[in-house]
Amino acid sequence: MEGELRDAEANKQGGKRSDFVQELKSVCCIAAPMVAVSVLQYLIQFVSVVMVGHLGQLTLSSVAIATSLTNVTGFSLLSGLVGGLETLCGQVYGAKQYHKLGIYTYSAVFSLLLVCIPVCVTWFFMEKLLVLIGQDPLVSFEAQKYALKLIPALFGAAISKPLVRFLQTQSLTFPMLISSLVVLCFHVPMSWALVYRLNLGSGGAAIAICVSNWLYVLVLALYIRFSASCKNSRLAFSVESFFAMGEFFRLAVPSAVMVCLKWWSLEVLVLVSGLLPNPQLETSVLSICLTISTLHFTIPYGLGAAASTRVSNELGAGNPDKARVAVWAVMFLAVTETITISILLFCFRHITGRAFSNEKQVVKYIALMTPLICVSTITDSLQAVISGIARGSGWQHIGAYVNLGAFYLVGIPIALVLGFIEELKAKGFWIGIVIGSALQSTVLSIITGFTDWQKQATKARERMKEET
């Protein structure tokens, strides 16, 4: 009898290991293409900045500032809002209610297009805003001109981001990878031709971004329309999409708050660093730290997307145990990734700065900041993955409250005290952000650890019944 019990327990443990390994494979198949998609999309704006960087300091400064502000006030806002679609589409796909995918996707498109209108109004006043915070009037004027030329790209993003989530929630990530690669290969020569051959300057770079964004929309739309992979979930317009906008916004607004708060806090500190002694050095160092952090974030972003997809699909299908396994699999990958990256960054801390500057003072400063960057990569990975779990489960509002408290009640105040009063300058700013990130990751990890997945599956079912 005892032997039979031992065999049963061994089989049970073997089954759990098998499920975990299988889930690791599923997560990797989603995460790897999403990481590549994130990098390729990031390179579109990066290429344009590099192109105009050779046109002079005024052009480079204005484009860099405009890119930062348009990302903060526009593109990042859309990225945050569309997180609500990950909950809705992911769960209905898991429940095999394929007809609802079109309803929710169209509701997201209409909602984001509406959001673009006040964003564009904000961009019309960008020059006055920049002058108000102490920027050079000429730089501010050129930055506004560049931002206004990006308006078509904003509306393109309002359509492409829901299409991306529509495919992502069905684990159709490889088509997005191919589409992003095609667009980037088209974008590079087009940017060069518009900026240099046609002598359109920074305006040519903005036009290239707009054309590339709309090309991305076209390629995704054609795939969804004609691919056999979407035969069961083909997008079909319905009047119900307008009635679903309220449900979308109820999940989208806290999702945007959860995603954007840290991004905004970093941009605020970069702007405030201009008030420090030797502002050119401090701002340069913070910008380099932010660039390193942003480049690294593409990896946990892919893991977060995989977590959102797997968790939402399994909750929608009524499989809370599989959702729990998916959570542990993604967390295992996140911890492995962040330890590896942190060790590499620390080992190459005296070399990393040379990739961004030839000045010894900057390189030495970056080496001093690298241990803090290593800590922030750990917290970023945990935050990105848990945010994906939150989007898949539908508890974005909890993440929003945690982020608000961690960064704006704790992180930024500590950063300002350390930077100005304790005179730690850029190092003090980054310590404050690291403290806020550590608090955020700790609280979100505790919430995830105590999540009742059976209850989350029940909520997913109730949500779908209410929507019906």
Sequence and secondary structure as in RCSB ss.txt:
>XXXX:A:sequence
MEGELRDAEANKQGGKRSDFVQELKSVCCIAAPMVAVSVLQYLIQFVSVVMVGHLGQLTLSSVAIATSLTNVTGF
SLLSGLVGGLETLCGQVYGAKQYHKLGIYTYSAVFSLLLVCIPVCVTWFFMEKLLVLIGQDPLVSFEAQKYALKL
IPALFGAAISKPLVRFLQTQSLTFPMLISSLVVLCFHVPMSWALVYRLNLGSGGAAIAICVSNWLYVLVLALYIR
FSASCKNSRLAFSVESFFAMGEFFRLAVPSAVMVCLKWWSLEVLVLVSGLLPNPQLETSVLSICLTISTLHFTIP
YGLGAAASTRVSNELGAGNPDKARVAVWAVMFLAVTETITISILLFCFRHITGRAFSNEKQVVKYIALMTPLICV
STITDSLQAVISGIARGSGWQHIGAYVNLGAFYLVGIPIALVLGFIEELKAKGFWIGIVIGSALQSTVLSIITGF
TDWQKQATKARERMKEET
>XXXX:A:secstr
 HHHHHHHHHHHHHHHHHHHHHHHHHHHHHHHHHHHHHHHHHHHHHHHHHHHTTS HHHHHHHHHHHHHHIIIII
HHHHHHTHHHHHHHHHHHHTT THHHHHHHHHHHHHHHHHHHHHHHHHHTHHHHHHHTT  HHHHHHHHHHHHHT
HHHHHHHHHHHHHHHHHHTTT  HHHHHHHHHHHHHHHHHHHIIIIIS  HHHHHHHHHHHHHHHHHHHHHHHHH
H GGGSSS     THHHHTHHHHHHHHHHHHHHHHHHHHHHHHHHHHGGGSSSHHHHHHHHHHHHHHHHHHHHHH
HHHHHHHHHHHHHHHHTT HHHHHHHHHHHHHHHHHHHHHHHHHHHHTHHHHGGGT   HHHHHHHHHHHHHHHH
HHHHHHHHHHHHHHHHHHT HHHHHHHHIIIIIIIIHHHHHIIIIIS  HHHHHHHHHHHHHHHHHHHHHHHHHT
  HHHHHHHHHHHHHHH 
